[in-house]
Amino acid sequence: MERDEKNPQEELRILTHEPVEGWRPVFFTLVAVGALYLAVVLAKTL
C-alpha cells in the first residue's frame, strides 16, 4: 500500500471482503485439472 504524500497523517485504508464458502475446494480442483492437462500434453509430445 502506498501513502498519500499530500496527507501524511491520513490512515491507510484496507479493502476487505467476506470469504465465500466452498470456493477453496473448487480452486484446488481446477488447479489440479490444469496441472493434469499440462502433464498429458507434455507426455504426448515426448
Beta strands, then each sheet from edge to edge (+ up, - down):
end
